[in-house]
Amino acid sequence: MSLLGKAGRATAAQESGFAAHQAGVDRLLASYRAIPPDANVRLAKKTSNLFRARAKSTAPGLDVSGLTQVIAVDPQARTADVAGMTTYEDLVAVTLQYGLAPLVVPQLKTITLGGAVTGLGIESTSFRNGLPHESVLEIDVLTGAGEIVTATPDGKYADLFRGFPNSYGTLGYSTRLKIQLEVVEPYVALRHIRFHDLRELETTMAQIIADRSYAGEQVDYLDGAVFTADESYLVLGRQTAETGPVSDYTDQGIFYRSIQHDSAEPKRDRLTIADYLWRWDTDWFWCSRAFGAQNPKIRKIWPKQYRRSSFYWKLIALDQKYGIGDRLEARQGNLPRERVVQDIEVPIERTAEFLHWFLREIPIEPIWLCPLRLRGPANIPLAEGGPERPWPLYPLEPDRTYVNIGFWSAVPTTAGQPEGAANRAIEHEVSALDGHKSLYSDSYYELDEFADLYYGGDTYRNLKRTYDPDSRLLDLYSKAVQRK
């Protein structure tokens, strides 16, 4: 069936969008056929939001240049058909014209919709809307076998639909996703609540999630930051159409610094919905300080168009290519620093416990907090006789609240320590607290432990045999776990 057939009756603009998309799919398939049979299939893309090393290949990659656009928006049904390599920056720019937004918008502009679904994204709506893949209605996937199949929750390829999240392109690549959208107001009113005790923060966060409100005021967005054990914050957002002054953190102001205060009363702020969605991108949360971009003297002359995560990525790439940071450390007589760039989830009742351990053992601050709950099995039928969890490759439990904890920096190393000592310690602590770790960065698990955590029993191996029978794509362990 053609894409137009799936979409039903289409406007001229929608027809044009689907036609352009089909041309992009044709180029993709042609590029797949051009890859030698003994070479791994990979994307030919210059940018990535992965922090782990990617496999190198001299073979040509998949041409995804025609898969970067919003194909069509249906404002009545509140859905959008989106090409897999479309960035959230481009997606949101289109949907906001209709007063709509994706149910979850990850924090960085260059994250793609397909990447967030296969690699798991998260944001401040995740306490009520779950993760990006839970708002997907159907998905076209180029499998390792070179076929494009349409996976839905209850169709022929329902097993792929359920197994695609957290597969990181090892089962195939999304070419089109049909997603749900939600209505948004033009502004977000913010309250920054300070805590001096992490247990109190944990308890308050759980209550907000249960009530969807705080102090009698609705909460539509919820995340937070930890600076020290006695200085932490929850950032509460409420959608509003009320006009009034708004702040701007795309210029000299720095968002994460704006949330800090000493008052027992909440600190209030307002942003446009677009500026709220991208509030973390200007400074890549707080990581821009590593490049001097938060130094007031440097910030004044730093071109505004380069204060964004995609530019900082280029600086990171240069550092990795030439070992700039390691060379500077060596000049001071220090060993290379260990990169600790991770997002983990622990059950909400273990949040304070993990944070106290982390602040004691790992010299990184601030730390990001983002609660999440799966939308629940009601949104996706479980396979008969299949796993109890609807998304088997990342075993979050339905009806249970977790907190994503993000930390992104580097720490000193000590002679004689094993490679990745800090990361290994974090992995051990997360497992001890019944948590999980995202796979976009360095991992050090042994194969058996990794399979127990991320293979969903026999699910992953069965999917691999079905959709990548000739192993044209890397397997998840090879792709996710750092190897020398």
RODO-2510 file (C-alpha; in nm, 4 decimals, decimal comma):
residues 484
     n   res          X          Y          Z
     1     m     0,0000     0,0000     0,0000
     2     s     0,1326     0,3489    -0,0783
     3     l     0,1951     0,6081     0,1880
     4     l    -0,0895     0,8126     0,0484
     5     g    -0,3163     0,5135     0,0943
     6     k    -0,2129     0,4796     0,4563
     7     a    -0,2672     0,8469     0,5171
     8     g    -0,6157     0,8389     0,3680
     9     r    -0,7463     1,1488     0,1968
    10     a    -0,4637     1,3967     0,1624
    11     t    -0,4350     1,7667     0,0881
    12     a    -0,2099     1,8880    -0,1910
    13     a     0,0578     1,9778     0,0644
    14     q     0,0371     1,6335     0,2207
    15     e     0,0567     1,4671    -0,1209
    16     s     0,3679     1,6708    -0,1969
    17     g     0,5189     1,5745     0,1376
    18     f     0,4570     1,2051     0,0852
    19     a     0,5915     1,2204    -0,2711
    20     a     0,9130     1,3853    -0,1523
    21     h     0,9405     1,1290     0,1229
    22     q     0,8997     0,8414    -0,1211
    23     a     1,1834     0,9841    -0,3299
    24     g     1,3990     0,9864    -0,0184
    25     v     1,3062     0,6249     0,0553
    26     d     1,4011     0,5280    -0,3005
    27     r     1,7461     0,6831    -0,2540
    28     l     1,7816     0,5025     0,0762
    29     l     1,7041     0,1658    -0,0817
    30     a     1,9433     0,2324    -0,3696
    31     s     2,2195     0,3111    -0,1217
    32     y     2,1445    -0,0106     0,0699
    33     r     2,1886    -0,2132    -0,2480
    34     a     2,5220    -0,0389    -0,3146
    35     i     2,6744    -0,1597     0,0134
    36     p     2,8881    -0,4734    -0,0365
    37     p     2,7216    -0,7884     0,1043
    38     d     3,0123    -0,8482     0,3451
    39     a     3,0063    -0,4931     0,4864
    40     n     2,8067    -0,3715     0,7852
    41     v     2,5145    -0,1457     0,6997
    42     r     2,5420     0,1922     0,8691
    43     l     2,4056     0,5445     0,8340
    44     a     2,5956     0,7973     0,6232
    45     k     2,5363     1,0860     0,8633
    46     k     2,7875     1,3406     0,9848
    47     t     2,6308     1,4149     1,3212
    48     s     2,5359     1,1977     1,6171
    49     n     2,4120     1,2381     1,9721
    50     l     2,5985     0,9255     2,0824
    51     f     2,8950     0,9607     2,3156
    52     r     3,0361     0,6143     2,2583
    53     a     3,2743     0,5356     1,9759
    54     r     3,1086     0,4332     1,6515
    55     a     3,2310     0,1491     1,4359
    56     k     3,4477     0,2655     1,1476
    57     s     3,3899     0,1431     0,7967
    58     t     3,5238     0,2213     0,4513
    59     a     3,2020     0,0993     0,2886
    60     p     2,9442     0,3549     0,1756
    61     g     2,6649     0,4268     0,4207
    62     l     2,2899     0,4574     0,3853
    63     d     2,1773     0,7759     0,2136
    64     v     1,9292     0,9316     0,4556
    65     s     1,9435     1,2798     0,3032
    66     g     1,5827     1,2543     0,1874
    67     l     1,4472     1,1503     0,5265
    68     t     1,4799     1,4735     0,7210
    69     q     1,1406     1,6411     0,6897
    70     v     0,7983     1,6522     0,8486
    71     i     0,5839     1,4759     0,5882
    72     a     0,2362     1,5792     0,7020
    73     v     0,0493     1,7066     1,0070
    74     d    -0,3153     1,6268     1,0783
    75     p    -0,4228     1,8934     1,3293
    76     q    -0,7689     1,7398     1,3761
    77     a    -0,6391     1,3945     1,4624
    78     r    -0,3367     1,5493     1,6381
    79     t    -0,0908     1,3294     1,4541
    80     a     0,2129     1,3813     1,2358
    81     d     0,3895     1,1651     0,9794
    82     v     0,7600     1,2333     1,0162
    83     a     1,0671     1,1062     0,8336
    84     g     1,3001     0,9126     1,0622
    85     m     1,5981     1,1486     1,0453
    86     t     1,3981     1,4641     1,1148
    87     t     1,5411     1,6598     1,4062
    88     y     1,3159     1,7652     1,6890
    89     e     1,4139     2,1246     1,6116
    90     d     1,2553     2,0932     1,2664
    91     l     0,9637     1,8839     1,3926
    92     v     0,8688     2,1294     1,6666
    93     a     0,9021     2,4277     1,4310
    94     v     0,6256     2,2744     1,2186
    95     t     0,3921     2,1434     1,4884
    96     l     0,3953     2,4655     1,6927
    97     q     0,2376     2,6389     1,3944
    98     y    -0,0714     2,4307     1,4745
    99     g    -0,0484     2,4866     1,8506
   100     l     0,0722     2,1259     1,8872
   101     a     0,3863     1,9521     2,0078
   102     p     0,5141     1,5956     2,0320
   103     l     0,4179     1,4343     2,3621
   104     v     0,7842     1,4221     2,4622
   105     v     1,0466     1,6612     2,3194
   106     p     1,4035     1,5603     2,4131
   107     q     1,6234     1,8419     2,5322
   108     l     1,8651     1,8886     2,2406
   109     k     1,7631     2,0274     1,9036
   110     t     1,9565     1,7850     1,6827
   111     i     1,8173     1,4661     1,8356
   112     t     1,6152     1,2961     1,5620
   113     l     1,2729     1,1444     1,6083
   114     g     1,3974     0,8060     1,4878
   115     g     1,6957     0,8280     1,7198
   116     a     1,4803     0,9113     2,0214
   117     v     1,2532     0,6145     1,9494
   118     t     1,5241     0,3548     1,8883
   119     g     1,7559     0,5012     2,1543
   120     l     1,5043     0,6295     2,4113
   121     g     1,4485     0,9984     2,4751
   122     i     1,3105     1,1731     2,7803
   123     e     1,1982     1,5152     2,8953
   124     s     0,9916     1,7012     3,1505
   125     t     0,6597     1,5637     3,0192
   126     s     0,7760     1,2061     3,0760
   127     f     0,6111     1,1870     3,4197
   128     r     0,2748     1,2037     3,2371
   129     n     0,3555     1,1074     2,8745
   130     g     0,6191     0,8375     2,9179
   131     l     0,8914     0,8041     2,6534
   132     p     0,8881     0,9070     2,2839
   133     h     0,8249     0,5579     2,1509
   134     e     0,4986     0,5371     2,3471
   135     s     0,3395     0,8042     2,1262
   136     v     0,4277     0,6204     1,8044
   137     l     0,1232     0,4815     1,6216
   138     e     0,3087     0,3128     1,3374
   139     i     0,6621     0,3009     1,2087
   140     d     0,8223     0,2123     0,8761
   141     v     1,1519     0,0306     0,9338
   142     l     1,4280    -0,0560     0,6891
   143     t     1,5353    -0,3904     0,8322
   144     g     1,8769    -0,5468     0,8116
   145     a     1,7367    -0,7686     0,5360
   146     g     1,6838    -0,4614     0,3169
   147     e     1,3043    -0,4619     0,3384
   148     i     1,0823    -0,1779     0,4558
   149     v     0,8035    -0,3025     0,6808
   150     t     0,5314    -0,1099     0,8600
   151     a     0,5192    -0,2039     1,2268
   152     t     0,2137    -0,1325     1,4413
   153     p     0,1146    -0,2369     1,7938
   154     d    -0,1140    -0,5162     1,6776
   155     g    -0,0158    -0,5942     1,3183
   156     k     0,2052    -0,8500     1,1483
   157     y     0,5217    -0,6816     1,2727
   158     a     0,4046    -0,6114     1,6278
   159     d     0,7110    -0,7928     1,7631
   160     l     0,9372    -0,5409     1,5868
   161     f     0,7193    -0,2528     1,7074
   162     r     0,7722    -0,3618     2,0676
   163     g     1,1387    -0,4530     2,0234
   164     f     1,2485    -0,1437     1,8314
   165     p     1,2910     0,0878     2,1358
   166     n     1,6437     0,0585     2,2777
   167     s     1,7667    -0,1430     1,9789
   168     y     1,9862     0,1481     1,8606
   169     g     1,9632     0,0686     1,4911
   170     t     2,0653    -0,2965     1,5320
   171     l     1,7289    -0,4229     1,4038
   172     g     1,6811    -0,1549     1,1389
   173     y     1,6323     0,2157     1,0807
   174     s     1,3054     0,4063     1,0888
   175     t     1,2109     0,5799     0,7656
   176     r     0,8710     0,7148     0,8750
   177     l     0,6959     0,7420     1,2072
   178     k     0,3366     0,8389     1,2711
   179     i     0,3166     0,9993     1,6149
   180     q     0,0603     1,1510     1,8465
   181     l     0,0721     1,5219     1,9247
   182     e    -0,0738     1,7248     2,2103
   183     v    -0,2145     2,0758     2,2355
   184     v     0,0202     2,3301     2,3928
   185     e    -0,0320     2,6873     2,5074
   186     p     0,2007     2,9677     2,3906
   187     y     0,3725     3,0149     2,7293
   188     v     0,5062     2,8148     3,0226
   189     a     0,4945     2,9592     3,3737
   190     l     0,7772     2,8230     3,5883
   191     r     0,8300     2,7700     3,9589
   192     h     1,1715     2,6752     4,0920
   193     i     1,1376     2,5003     4,4298
   194     r     1,4510     2,4761     4,6440
   195     f     1,5260     2,1833     4,8753
   196     h     1,7902     2,1445     5,1443
   197     d     1,7279     1,7730     5,1839
   198     l     1,7267     1,5155     4,9041
   199     r     1,4742     1,2926     5,0799
   200     e     1,2313     1,5828     5,0941
   201     l     1,2858     1,6454     4,7231
   202     e     1,2192     1,2769     4,6503
   203     t     0,8982     1,2766     4,8535
   204     t     0,7737     1,6023     4,7033
   205     m     0,8447     1,4837     4,3501
   206     a     0,6432     1,1675     4,4090
   207     q     0,3511     1,3683     4,5445
   208     i     0,3561     1,6073     4,2481
   209     i     0,3461     1,3126     4,0085
   210     a     0,0498     1,1630     4,1937
   211     d    -0,1429     1,4919     4,2140
   212     r    -0,0255     1,6571     3,8881
   213     s    -0,0149     1,9759     4,0936
   214     y     0,1804     2,1566     4,3652
   215     a     0,0429     2,4055     4,6187
   216     g    -0,2859     2,4124     4,4289
   217     e    -0,1296     2,4928     4,0914
   218     q    -0,1272     2,2552     3,7943
   219     v     0,2037     2,0957     3,6887
   220     d     0,2457     2,0104     3,3187
   221     y     0,6263     1,9852     3,3128
   222     l     0,8566     1,8499     3,5816
   223     d     1,2338     1,8150     3,6077
   224     g     1,5069     1,9390     3,8375
   225     a     1,8729     1,9792     3,9226
   226     v     2,1023     1,8900     4,2111
   227     f     2,4040     2,1082     4,2926
   228     t     2,4934     1,9691     4,6347
   229     a     2,3264     1,7524     4,8970
   230     d     2,1752     2,0641     5,0509
   231     e     2,0986     2,2577     4,7319
   232     s     1,8601     2,0953     4,4859
   233     y     1,5597     2,2131     4,2857
   234     l     1,2442     2,0956     4,1192
   235     v     1,1394     2,3001     3,8169
   236     l     0,7625     2,2997     3,7708
   237     g     0,6046     2,4223     3,4482
   238     r     0,2441     2,5146     3,3779
   239     q     0,1063     2,5810     3,0320
   240     t    -0,0653     2,9177     3,0003
   241     a    -0,2087     3,1523     2,7403
   242     e    -0,1665     3,4526     2,9685
   243     t     0,0439     3,7227     2,8073
   244     g     0,3213     3,9014     2,9897
   245     p     0,6984     3,9432     3,0112
   246     v     0,9129     3,6409     2,9255
   247     s     1,2763     3,5615     2,9936
   248     d     1,5359     3,4864     2,7264
   249     y     1,8140     3,2354     2,7950
   250     t     1,9479     3,2270     2,4401
   251     d     2,1702     3,5311     2,4935
   252     q     2,3617     3,6311     2,8089
   253     g     2,1361     3,4572     3,0597
   254     i     2,2048     3,0939     3,1558
   255     f     1,8980     2,8857     3,2347
   256     y     2,0388     2,6484     3,4946
   257     r     2,1826     2,9402     3,6901
   258     s     1,8438     3,1120     3,6821
   259     i     1,6811     2,8405     3,8900
   260     q     1,9115     2,8939     4,1902
   261     h     1,7876     3,0980     4,4863
   262     d     1,7882     3,1056     4,8666
   263     s     1,4212     3,1751     4,9340
   264     a     1,1798     2,9336     5,0952
   265     e     0,9243     3,0576     4,8419
   266     p     0,9327     2,9403     4,4803
   267     k     1,1197     3,1549     4,2317
   268     r     0,8959     3,2300     3,9338
   269     d     0,9770     3,2738     3,5663
   270     r     0,8038     3,2633     3,2259
   271     l     0,9158     3,1429     2,8837
   272     t     0,7551     3,1061     2,5453
   273     i     0,6720     2,7437     2,4705
   274     a     0,9525     2,7266     2,2108
   275     d     1,2103     2,8732     2,4488
   276     y     1,0925     2,6354     2,7198
   277     l     1,1321     2,3301     2,4995
   278     w     1,4885     2,4357     2,4093
   279     r     1,5847     2,5903     2,7445
   280     w     1,8645     2,3364     2,7948
   281     d     2,0048     2,3467     2,4415
   282     t     2,1706     2,6900     2,4459
   283     d     2,4266     2,5776     2,7021
   284     w     2,3922     2,2039     2,6468
   285     f     2,2512     2,1990     2,9991
   286     w     2,5640     2,3217     3,1822
   287     c     2,8275     2,1599     2,9593
   288     s     2,9050     2,4819     2,7703
   289     r     3,1109     2,5965     3,0679
   290     a     3,3783     2,3441     2,9637
   291     f     3,4342     2,5575     2,6523
   292     g     3,4351     2,8894     2,8383
   293     a     3,0959     2,9862     2,6958
   294     q     2,9625     3,0769     3,0409
   295     n     3,2459     3,3177     3,1160
   296     p     3,0745     3,6597     3,0863
   297     k     3,3633     3,8107     2,8916
   298     i     3,3740     3,5249     2,6435
   299     r     2,9957     3,4947     2,6231
   300     k     2,9625     3,8560     2,5075
   301     i     3,1712     3,7871     2,1983
   302     w     3,0617     3,4254     2,1406
   303     p     2,8357     3,4367     1,8306
   304     k     2,4787     3,3622     1,9302
   305     q     2,4314     3,1107     1,6491
   306     y     2,7119     2,9014     1,7994
   307     r     2,5589     2,8861     2,1470
   308     r     2,3808     2,5577     2,0837
   309     s     2,4431     2,1887     2,1413
   310     s     2,5208     2,1094     1,7757
   311     f     2,8216     2,3444     1,7801
   312     y     2,9513     2,2098     2,1119
   313     w     2,9335     1,8653     1,9504
   314     k     3,1815     1,9867     1,6883
   315     l     3,4173     2,0997     1,9627
   316     i     3,3872     1,7603     2,1302
   317     a     3,4657     1,5899     1,7979
   318     l     3,7821     1,7991     1,7604
   319     d     3,8891     1,7110     2,1136
   320     q     3,8355     1,3408     2,0480
   321     k     4,0198     1,3558     1,7161
   322     y     4,3266     1,5379     1,8434
   323     g     4,3232     1,4492     2,2152
   324     i     4,3310     1,8151     2,3144
   325     g     4,2036     1,7626     2,6684
   326     d     4,4415     1,4743     2,7362
   327     r     4,7355     1,6784     2,6093
   328     l     4,6474     1,9667     2,8378
   329     e     4,6237     1,7290     3,1335
   330     a     4,9612     1,5768     3,0439
   331     r     5,1252     1,9210     3,0421
   332     q     5,0173     1,9552     3,4041
   333     g     5,1504     1,6104     3,4895
   334     n     4,8038     1,4518     3,5108
   335     l     4,6668     1,1321     3,3647
   336     p     4,3892     1,1560     3,1036
   337     r     4,0488     1,2177     3,2597
   338     e     3,7715     0,9594     3,2392
   339     r     3,4612     1,0647     3,0509
   340     v     3,1484     1,0112     3,2605
   341     v     2,8562     1,1012     3,0360
   342     q     2,5530     0,8987     3,1372
   343     d     2,1796     0,8918     3,1980
   344     i     2,0469     0,6315     3,4383
   345     e     1,7075     0,5533     3,5883
   346     v     1,6334     0,4359     3,9384
   347     p     1,2951     0,3816     4,1063
   348     i     1,1824     0,7095     4,2563
   349     e     1,2100     0,5736     4,6113
   350     r     1,5835     0,5094     4,5514
   351     t     1,6570     0,8561     4,4101
   352     a     1,7981     1,0156     4,7240
   353     e     1,9996     0,7023     4,7983
   354     f     2,1651     0,7100     4,4571
   355     l     2,2253     1,0855     4,4706
   356     h     2,3958     1,0647     4,8104
   357     w     2,6207     0,7860     4,6786
   358     f     2,6976     0,9768     4,3599
   359     l     2,7787     1,3063     4,5339
   360     r     3,0082     1,1172     4,7681
   361     e     3,1875     0,9083     4,5038
   362     i     3,1804     1,0955     4,1695
   363     p     3,3033     1,4590     4,1508
   364     i     3,0442     1,5911     3,9039
   365     e     2,7831     1,8627     3,9507
   366     p     2,5168     1,9703     3,8705
   367     i     2,3038     1,6616     3,8129
   368     w     1,9811     1,6565     3,6116
   369     l     1,6624     1,4920     3,7383
   370     c     1,3664     1,3914     3,5228
   371     p     1,0887     1,1620     3,6508
   372     l     0,9114     0,9223     3,4173
   373     r     0,6320     0,6677     3,4116
   374     l     0,5402     0,4435     3,1234
   375     r     0,1994     0,5323     2,9865
   376     g     0,1055     0,1731     3,0616
   377     p     0,0190    -0,1532     2,8863
   378     a    -0,3236    -0,0140     2,7948
   379     n    -0,1527     0,1796     2,5147
   380     i    -0,0048    -0,1303     2,3540
   381     p    -0,1352    -0,4876     2,3597
   382     l     0,1076    -0,7457     2,4930
   383     a     0,1976    -1,0405     2,2748
   384     e     0,0226    -1,3624     2,3792
   385     g     0,2658    -1,5587     2,5926
   386     g     0,5162    -1,2736     2,5583
   387     p     0,6964    -1,0625     2,8176
   388     e     0,4985    -0,8884     3,0877
   389     r     0,6619    -0,5595     2,9961
   390     p     0,5443    -0,3917     2,6752
   391     w     0,8965    -0,2774     2,5755
   392     p     1,1197    -0,5789     2,6410
   393     l     1,4624    -0,4349     2,5547
   394     y     1,4432    -0,1695     2,8262
   395     p     1,2624    -0,3301     3,1187
   396     l     1,0889    -0,0434     3,2940
   397     e     0,7887    -0,1683     3,4866
   398     p     0,4410    -0,0317     3,4139
   399     d     0,2744     0,1565     3,6992
   400     r     0,6099     0,2360     3,8580
   401     t     0,7756     0,5775     3,8734
   402     y     1,1439     0,6166     3,7922
   403     v     1,3758     0,9141     3,7946
   404     n     1,6226     0,9705     3,5148
   405     i     1,9465     1,1086     3,6561
   406     g     2,1866     1,2669     3,4072
   407     f     2,5489     1,3675     3,4612
   408     w     2,7878     1,4743     3,1901
   409     s     3,1517     1,5561     3,2548
   410     a     3,4917     1,3938     3,3132
   411     v     3,6670     1,2901     3,6330
   412     p     4,0321     1,2447     3,7340
   413     t     4,1838     0,8985     3,6973
   414     t     4,4301     0,7162     3,9206
   415     a     4,7202     0,4994     3,8097
   416     g     4,6443     0,1301     3,8413
   417     q     4,2659     0,1668     3,8168
   418     p     4,0878    -0,0363     3,5465
   419     e     3,9686     0,1506     3,2416
   420     g     3,6349     0,3179     3,3081
   421     a     3,6574     0,2775     3,6860
   422     a     3,3994     0,5477     3,7615
   423     n     3,1591     0,4251     3,4935
   424     r     3,1896     0,0684     3,6186
   425     a     3,1135     0,1822     3,9735
   426     i     2,8045     0,3651     3,8497
   427     e     2,6843     0,0588     3,6588
   428     h     2,7226    -0,1545     3,9714
   429     e     2,5357     0,0947     4,1919
   430     v     2,2527     0,1372     3,9408
   431     s     2,2018    -0,2385     3,9185
   432     a     2,2087    -0,2682     4,2983
   433     l     1,9255    -0,0143     4,3176
   434     d     1,7112    -0,1968     4,0588
   435     g     1,7806     0,0719     3,8000
   436     h     1,8796     0,0890     3,4345
   437     k     2,1348     0,2746     3,2253
   438     s     2,0900     0,4295     2,8825
   439     l     2,3235     0,2991     2,6118
   440     y     2,4161     0,6170     2,4228
   441     s     2,7543     0,6401     2,5961
   442     d     3,0350     0,4162     2,7234
   443     s     2,9343     0,0845     2,8811
   444     y     3,1481    -0,1857     3,0408
   445     y     2,9125    -0,4777     3,1013
   446     e     3,0172    -0,8354     3,0377
   447     l     2,8022    -1,0073     2,7749
   448     d     2,6001    -1,2244     3,0150
   449     e     2,5123    -0,9307     3,2389
   450     f     2,4317    -0,7123     2,9388
   451     a     2,2035    -0,9779     2,7919
   452     d     2,0199    -1,0134     3,1236
   453     l     1,9629    -0,6380     3,1340
   454     y     1,8838    -0,5529     2,7723
   455     y     1,7906    -0,8608     2,5670
   456     g     1,4460    -0,9235     2,7149
   457     g     1,5113    -1,2955     2,7543
   458     d     1,5117    -1,4447     2,4051
   459     t     1,3345    -1,1449     2,2532
   460     y     1,6346    -0,9638     2,1060
   461     r     1,7991    -1,2726     1,9605
   462     n     1,4699    -1,3802     1,7995
   463     l     1,4175    -1,0349     1,6502
   464     k     1,7728    -1,0309     1,5214
   465     r     1,7259    -1,3644     1,3454
   466     t     1,3986    -1,2473     1,1914
   467     y     1,4846    -0,8953     1,0788
   468     d     1,8609    -0,9151     1,0278
   469     p     1,9174    -1,2805     0,9289
   470     d     2,2530    -1,2134     0,7587
   471     s     2,3867    -0,9864     1,0375
   472     r     2,4194    -0,6853     0,8115
   473     l     2,3766    -0,4626     1,1179
   474     l     2,5899    -0,4671     1,4309
   475     d     2,4402    -0,6518     1,7272
   476     l     2,3410    -0,4519     2,0327
   477     y     2,6255    -0,5677     2,2566
   478     s     2,8904    -0,4908     1,9959
   479     k     2,7384    -0,1495     1,9305
   480     a     2,6719    -0,0465     2,2891
   481     v     2,9635    -0,1757     2,4913
   482     q     3,2949     0,0014     2,4661
   483     r     3,5698    -0,2185     2,3281
   484     k     3,9318    -0,1637     2,2374
***
